[in-house]
């Protein structure tokens, strides 16, 4: 999986980001790294799986009840809500992202946006 991320960085070929985002949707593998790539890729160049992942993350973070998360994520979650404009697609509920769980998705988004999480 990590080789797809490296190939995308080396080549800029969206096919590699498509595969990496698809795997992140299925299993959550390397989620924060895939989100890093999504955030630095111009929105018009995002392949379908990357758009879907970004839309799902944006929706999940925007609707998260931060106070119900573990204490170590409560404040980072509030910060993450303020950084949602980093994702340039509209948010939408994506079952695969919801299945990954709020803790995992918010942690990955925080890491991708430079928010400190314990």
N, C-alpha and C positions, 0 to 999 in steps of 0.2 A: 504494500500500500504506500509506504513512504517513497518508494521509487517513482510512483505517479506524481507525487508532489514535487520531487526533484526534477523530473522530466518537464513538468509544466514551467517551473522556474527557469530551467535552462532553455526551453524552446518557445515558450509562450503559446504552445499549441493547445487550444481549448479542449481538444479531445481528452487530454490528460486530466484537466480540471473536471471535465464531465465524469470521467471514471472515478476520480477521487471523491467528488461530491456524491455520486451514486452510492459509493461504499460507505461514506459518512452517514447518509440517509438510512442505509440498511443496518449498520452496526454501531455507528458513532465513532468509528475508528479515525483517529487523528483529527477529530472534530475541530479543535482550536486552530490547527494548521490549515485546514481547508477554509475555515472562516477567515483566517489571515489573507489567504489568496483571493477570496471573494471580495474582501474589503479593498484590496488594492487593484482589482481588475475593473476597468470601466464597465458600467452596467450594460452597455450595448454589446459587450463582448462576452458576457456571462452565458455559458451553455445552460440548457434547460434544467438539469439536475442541480446546478449551482444556484440558479434563480429560485428553484423550489426550496432548497435548503435555506437560503437567505430569507425568503418570505416566511417560512415556518419559524425560523429563529426570531425574526422581528415580531411576529404575532405572539409567540410564547413569552418572550421577554416583556412585551408591552402589556400582556394580560396577567403576568405573574403576581401573586400575592407575596411580596417580599417578606412580610412579617411571618409568614408560615414556613419559610425556609430555615435551614440550620443557621444558627447565629453567625457563623463565619461567612455566610452568603447574603445575609440580610442587607447590610450596607452596600456591598458591591452590586447587588441587584438594583438598588435605587440608583446607583451611579450608571449602571447599564441602561436603565430606562431613559436616562438623559443623553445617551450616546446612540440611540437608535437611528439617528439621522445618518450615521455612518453606512447604514444599509440602504442602498438606493432603489430598492424594489418595494412594492406595497406588501405589507404583511398579510398573510393568510394562514388559516389553520391547516397544518400539514400533519396528518396522522403519524407519519414516520418520525417527525421531530417531536411531537407530543409523547410518543412512545419512549424516546430517549430519556425523558424526565426533565423536569425544570432544573433540578440541581445541576445535572450534567451540562445542559445547554447553557444555562446562565454562567456557569464556571467557564466554559469554553469561550463564550462571547466576551466575558470579562478579560480573559487572557488575550484574546485577539485584539481587544481595544486598549490594552495596556493598563487595565484596572487591576490593582493589587488584590489578590485573594490569598488567604492563608492556606 
